[in-house]
Amino acid sequence: MKKIDLTIVADVAFYGVSAWFLSIGILRYFRMQFPLAALLSALFSLAAGGTAFLLTSRSRRKRRLNKKETEERDALLLHFALEKEERVRAALLTAFLADQQQAHLKDDVLVVDGNLCIPRFTMQPLSADEIARLIRAYGAEKTTVLCNALSAEAQKLAATFGVKIIGKDEIYSLFQRTDSTPSPLILAEIPRKNAKKVFRRLVAKKSARPFFVSGILLLIMSLFTFFPIYYLIAGCILTSLSILIRFFGFTSETS
């Protein structure tokens, strides 16, 4: 039996309920009878829930790291960027061997299943100049570069010459499934806060909840007051904001 994804269920319920309250609030504003307004709102709610299910299911086919995993991945990559090259190669060798791959060191170069694996962990995306230097030194055939990220030019150059790239998510996955993450990690426990992280926290998907609750309460109040216009406007604005944040907001603060 296939396991139900509760996150998808929560998204469908959120968009469905939001669509129902928004619809009935607007229809009641135009003096439509409550039974008919409730029926039409239910249809809008089903349509919104179905659309949300299709979009959410498609977006989750490709697994995304959660907040904790992202922090662990970034800490691992930072460790490799600051660690000595020989220790980085030794850590990678241990992980590849634990992953049941044929790996060994040859003249200070990591060889995995007959391919040269060149670690290049940097604080900035790897440049095209560095990719060109590696091609000159090792050739393009059977050369694999392990790195955090590539610049757009570096990606094009690597693709042109057929240089294989192992990126940050694959590297993190390798160390996680083989339980071979180095310990302790350099600077793993030092918090790093910046304006970008604060902004991500403000527009994270979880921030949609207070907007949603406030908007729904105002829309409910508009059904029982003699002057519903202010409640309708404020409720629609807050509920719409909650939908926008839920749909376009960041899944986590660091992703």
Summary of the structure (lengths in Angstrom):
residues: 255
radius of gyration: 25.6
end to end distance: 31.4
largest distance: 83.4
contacts: 737
relative contact order: 0.13
helix: 62%
strand: 9%
